[in-house]
Structures are given as structure tokens and as C-alpha cells.
Amino acid sequence: MIIIQLSKDEGVLLRKALKPLVIVERMGTIRYTPDGFSLIVSEQDGFVIAALQIKSSDIEYFNCNWPSASAGINLANLYDKLLRFGDECLFSMVAEDEAIICLQCKNRRTGAIIYSTMKLSEVTEEHADIDGRLQFEYEAVIGIHSAEFRRILSKLIHRGDKKAFVLVTKEVVMVYGSADGFFLRKEFGECIVGGVGEEVIQMSFSLVEVISYQEASALSSFVWILYSKDGPPVLNCPVGAIGNLMFYFMIP
């Protein structure tokens, strides 16, 4: 059995974090462990995987007595239900098996309670081994102000770019597409660079889901780009105090 309880503010954050996922794909996977839960989607070609990762210690109450469990879930449906519940609700989610989730919303002002259920489905083949595909050690981290990150994305899309390239030294971050790039300098507080020595790091990510990236980055003051020699680049957008929205840019 899994029991998840969210405070009013945590429920609002969950709803806001669901929107970028639903932009990528309406159907996804919910994965539980005793340490927390994740909501995962993949874009059509599988080159972008987005995951909302929430730790048990970061929310009002969480209890999972299964070692791990996964199920397919209609995230668009969940998002719509949270929209209807509104901002004044204490939200609970209970799953006694891998076939159905029971939802409860209690209005803090009126005391009214709304019950709802959602059917779950089998996990898709592309998410069957998702844990092994997303676990890497990251050697470098780059922080960019969210507003600046969205401005750069808008400029790249306006120019018709389909991919963004990121070049990083220990002092400078350059983000570019098919034309001239945008320079961010550490000494001026325009970026944060960690784990980069004398080498130059270069990586790239698809702009196919740029609307989702923009929605996700608006949830925090900074976004973080993670670099690994062995894994895909990752865009990490913190979601308040409840977790992180991670975009994994899989290598074709």
C-alpha cells in the first residue's frame, strides 16, 4: 500500500509541476519506492525523458510498504482533477494495489471532501527499465537564472533552432544554436559553474519540448544543467520544496 498526503502548498506545486509533464506526453508512469515517488513521461521519439522526482521526506506524509512498484497513469487526467480541486485543498492519494488510485481532496475552508478514483495500467515497454537508464554520476553542474534561461530558449526558437549547444569552462558558459551564442560569465554572477577544471565541456539538448522546459523553469529561480561523461545531459528544474523536474536528453 502507498499513502501520499500533501499540504495545500504542496498540492499546488504538484499541479504546477504536472503541466510540463503533460505537455510532453499525456500518459506516463508512476513509480513508488519507500524513499518517495516519481512521475515519468517520454516524448514520442524517446529522445527526451522528463521525470518529477519527489522524496518522502519533502512532503507532508508518505508511506510505502512495497520495495518498489510501477504503473502506467494518465497524467493529463490527474492534472485535470487537481485543477478542479483548486488551491484550498489538502490532497491525499492511496493505492492498495497496482490497478487503481484513490484520490481525496478536503477543502481547508469548508471541510467538504471530494473523492475520486483513477485506473492504472501496465508500464509501457520504454519505461520498463527506466531506473537503470537514468542513474548516472554527474561530474559538473551549471546554474543559470531561470528568467535568463527562458530568454535564451525563446531567442533560439525564434531563430528556428532545433537543438541547443552548451559550452562550459570554469569561468564562462556559452549557449548557442546555429548562429552566434549567448555568453554567461561567472565573475558577473550570470551563472554558477561547479566541477569544471581546465577542460572545456560541451553538450547539447533537443529543443523539441521547449515549451515544457519553459514551463518547468518558471517554477524556480535557477535551473541546473548536469554533465556526465557516461550519461545524457540533464536539465534540473527544482519545484519549490517538494522535488525536482528532470529532463534527460537521451543520446540517439
HUBELLIN-V732625 format. One record per residue. N is the residue number from 0. RES is the residue in three letters. PSI is psi as a letter, one per 20 degrees, with the letter a starting at -180 (999 if undefined). NEAR is the number of other ideal C-beta (glycine too) atoms within 10 Angstrom. D_CENTER is the distance of its C-alpha to the mean C-alpha in whole Angstrom. Layout:
N RES PSI NEAR D_CENTER
N RES PSI NEAR D_CENTER
//
This chain:
0 MET q 11 25
1 ILE p 21 21
2 ILE p 15 21
3 ILE p 24 19
4 GLN p 17 20
5 LEU q 23 18
6 SER r 16 20
7 LYS g 17 20
8 ASP h 13 18
9 GLU h 22 15
10 GLY h 24 16
11 VAL g 20 15
12 LEU g 20 12
13 LEU g 24 11
14 ARG g 21 12
15 LYS h 18 11
16 ALA h 24 7
17 LEU h 21 8
18 LYS g 19 10
19 PRO h 25 8
20 LEU g 24 7
21 VAL h 22 11
22 ILE h 20 12
23 VAL g 22 11
24 GLU p 19 13
25 ARG h 13 14
26 MET p 15 15
27 GLY a 27 12
28 THR p 24 13
29 ILE p 24 13
30 ARG p 21 14
31 TYR q 23 16
32 THR r 16 17
33 PRO i 13 20
34 ASP i 13 17
35 GLY a 19 14
36 PHE q 23 12
37 SER q 22 9
38 LEU p 23 8
39 ILE p 27 8
40 VAL q 24 9
41 SER q 22 11
42 GLU r 18 13
43 GLN g 10 17
44 ASP i 10 18
45 GLY j 10 15
46 PHE i 17 15
47 VAL p 24 11
48 ILE p 23 9
49 ALA p 26 5
50 ALA p 22 4
51 LEU o 25 4
52 GLN p 20 7
53 ILE p 23 10
54 LYS q 14 13
55 SER h 16 16
56 SER i 8 18
57 ASP j 16 15
58 ILE r 21 16
59 GLU g 16 20
60 TYR p 11 21
61 PHE p 21 19
62 ASN p 12 22
63 CYS o 19 21
64 ASN j 9 25
65 TRP q 13 24
66 PRO g 8 23
67 SER q 11 20
68 ALA q 17 19
69 SER q 21 17
70 ALA q 19 18
71 GLY q 17 17
72 ILE q 22 16
73 ASN n 17 16
74 LEU h 23 13
75 ALA h 17 15
76 ASN g 15 18
77 LEU g 23 16
78 TYR g 18 14
79 ASP h 14 18
80 LYS g 17 19
81 LEU h 22 17
82 LEU g 12 19
83 ARG h 10 22
84 PHE h 21 22
85 GLY a 14 22
86 ASP i 12 21
87 GLU k 15 24
88 CYS q 24 23
89 LEU p 18 22
90 PHE p 23 20
91 SER q 19 21
92 MET p 19 20
93 VAL p 16 22
94 ALA o 22 22
95 GLU i 11 26
96 ASP a 12 25
97 GLU k 18 23
98 ALA h 11 24
99 ILE q 13 23
100 ILE p 21 21
101 CYS p 14 23
102 LEU q 18 22
103 GLN p 16 24
104 CYS p 20 24
105 LYS p 16 26
106 ASN p 15 27
107 ARG h 12 28
108 ARG g 7 31
109 THR i 8 33
110 GLY i 7 32
111 ALA q 11 31
112 ILE p 12 29
113 ILE p 15 27
114 TYR q 9 27
115 SER r 14 25
116 THR q 9 24
117 MET p 16 22
118 LYS q 12 23
119 LEU r 19 21
120 SER r 13 22
121 GLU q 12 22
122 VAL p 21 19
123 THR q 14 19
124 GLU h 7 21
125 GLU i 13 18
126 HIS j 18 16
127 ALA h 13 19
128 ASP k 10 18
129 ILE h 20 15
130 ASP g 14 15
131 GLY h 7 17
132 ARG i 15 16
133 LEU j 18 13
134 GLN o 8 15
135 PHE q 15 16
136 GLU p 8 18
137 TYR p 17 17
138 GLU h 16 20
139 ALA q 19 19
140 VAL p 17 17
141 ILE p 24 17
142 GLY p 20 16
143 ILE p 23 17
144 HIS p 17 17
145 SER g 19 15
146 ALA g 12 17
147 GLU h 17 19
148 PHE g 25 16
149 ARG h 18 16
150 ARG g 12 20
151 ILE g 18 20
152 LEU g 19 17
153 SER g 12 20
154 LYS g 15 23
155 LEU g 23 22
156 ILE h 16 21
157 HIS h 8 24
158 ARG i 11 26
159 GLY j 10 25
160 ASP q 17 23
161 LYS i 12 21
162 LYS q 13 19
163 ALA p 24 19
164 PHE q 16 20
165 VAL p 19 20
166 LEU p 16 23
167 VAL p 25 23
168 THR a 15 26
169 LYS i 15 27
170 GLU h 11 28
171 VAL q 17 26
172 VAL p 24 23
173 MET p 18 23
174 VAL p 23 21
175 TYR r 17 23
176 GLY c 20 23
177 SER i 11 27
178 ALA b 10 29
179 ASP q 9 29
180 GLY a 17 26
181 PHE p 18 25
182 PHE p 14 26
183 LEU p 23 24
184 ARG p 13 26
185 LYS h 18 26
186 GLU h 8 29
187 PHE j 8 29
188 GLY j 9 25
189 GLU i 16 23
190 CYS r 24 21
191 ILE p 15 21
192 VAL p 19 21
193 GLY q 11 21
194 GLY j 14 23
195 VAL p 20 25
196 GLY c 10 28
197 GLU i 6 31
198 GLU r 11 29
199 VAL p 12 27
200 ILE p 21 24
201 GLN p 12 23
202 MET r 19 19
203 SER q 15 18
204 PHE q 23 15
205 SER q 18 16
206 LEU j 18 16
207 VAL h 17 16
208 GLU k 23 12
209 VAL h 19 13
210 ILE h 15 13
211 SER g 23 9
212 TYR g 27 9
213 GLN g 18 12
214 GLU g 20 10
215 ALA g 30 7
216 SER h 25 10
217 ALA i 17 12
218 LEU i 19 10
219 SER r 16 12
220 SER h 11 15
221 PHE q 17 14
222 VAL q 24 11
223 TRP p 20 12
224 ILE p 25 13
225 LEU p 20 14
226 TYR p 21 17
227 SER p 14 18
228 LYS h 10 22
229 ASP i 8 21
230 GLY a 18 17
231 PRO q 20 15
232 PRO q 22 14
233 VAL p 23 10
234 LEU o 22 8
235 ASN o 19 7
236 CYS o 26 6
237 PRO q 19 8
238 VAL n 21 8
239 GLY c 15 12
240 ALA j 10 13
241 ILE i 23 11
242 GLY b 23 8
243 ASN p 21 5
244 LEU o 27 2
245 MET p 20 4
246 PHE o 26 6
247 TYR p 22 9
248 PHE n 21 12
249 MET q 18 15
250 ILE p 8 18
251 PRO 999 6 21
//
